[in-house]
Each structure stands twice: as C-alpha cells, then as structure tokens.
Amino acid sequence: MGTLTNVDQTESARAMTQTSLGKTTAIRFMLASMLFFAMGTIEGLMHPTKFAFQEFYAFVLGLEPRHIKPFFGNFVSKIHVHVALVGWATTGLMGLFYFAAEAVKGGNRYRAPLCLGNLVLQVMGVLTLAIGFHLVGVVAIPSGFSEGSPEFRAIAGGVKQVVVVGGAMLLVSCLLFIHNVGKTLLSPSEKLTQQTG
C-alpha cells in the first residue's frame, strides 16, 4: 500500500469533519423541537397556577382578572396543544425523518435552501399560530360574548388572520418536508448525494 499524500490527507480530514445535510438538518429540527418542548411545558404549568397567579397573568396579558379563567380554558389549552404537538413532537419527528431517510437510503436528495425553508417556516408557523391564538383571546374575551358566537367571531376577525398566516406557514413547511424526504426515499441510489460524515 502506498502512503497518503498531503492532498489525500487533507481530503480525508475534510470528509471526516464534514457533516451531511441530513444530519445538519436533523440537528436543527431537534434543537427547535426542544425550544417548543420548553414552551409547551411552561404553557402546561400556567393552567394549574392560573388562580394563584391570576393578578400576574392579568397584568402580563392585559386582561382583567375575571377574564383569566375563560382565556385559559379556551385559548391557553389550544396554544399548549399546538405548541406541544405541532411544535415539539412534529418538529422533532421531522428532524428524525431527515436523519433516518438519509441513513436508510445511504444518501439524500435534499437541497439546503429547501431544508432551511422547511425549518424556518415550521418554527415561524408554530410561533405565529401561538401568537394568533393569544391575540384572539386577548381581543375577543373581554367583549363578554361566548366563543364561537357571531359577535365573538366579528370581534376576533382581524386578529384571527394571524392564526391563518401561521397555519399557511405550517402547510408550506409540510409540503417542503414531504418533497425533501419523499424525494430521498423514492429516488434510486445512483441519484442520491452520498453521505459525507
């Protein structure tokens, strides 16, 4: 066997330290998912403390203390569920799928801008959805109308668009994810970018 030249050693060292796009994307999605896990946990702790910290929550949310119970019952529940399921669980699973699809196939068909777009839209979509639910509650609950009534919907109509924007971001994120991972899983081996790390 011959000895490695300096060029060969440099190439070998670069290949060992270079991380594949699938691994990099998986790490980013998993880190984002941990952020959502923390947010969901905080939202979950808010429920049992809503009466103990009623004045604090009223101040922070800009609501009268008497509106805290309906706000928590109708909106914090929605926010908690969406942050936990769409934010934590789905974002984490997306990361695992990016990693697993590349590992199973021995390469990928990912494109860095699409992976980054998927991540940004996923994170921004969940955050926008959560902010939108908060706004709907803060704007409409003080009206005194019951949730779902025509009057409540009319008052919440302007800020409900924030929820729609968040949902649209999540839809595009979903489509980018399906494109990236699906293209990798359905492509023949010779069309895959081989793993480098």
Secondary structure, 3 states (H helix, E strand, C coil): CCCCCHHHHHHHHHHHHCCCHHHHHHHHHHHHHHHHHHHHHHHHHHCCCCCCCHHHHHHHHCCCHHHHHHHHHHHHHHHHHHHHHHHHHHHHHHHHHHHHHHHHHCEECCCHHHHHHHHHHHHHHHHHHHHHHHHHHHHHHHHCCCCCCHHHHHHHHHHHHHHHHHHHHHHHHHHHHHHHHHHHHHCCHHHCEECCC
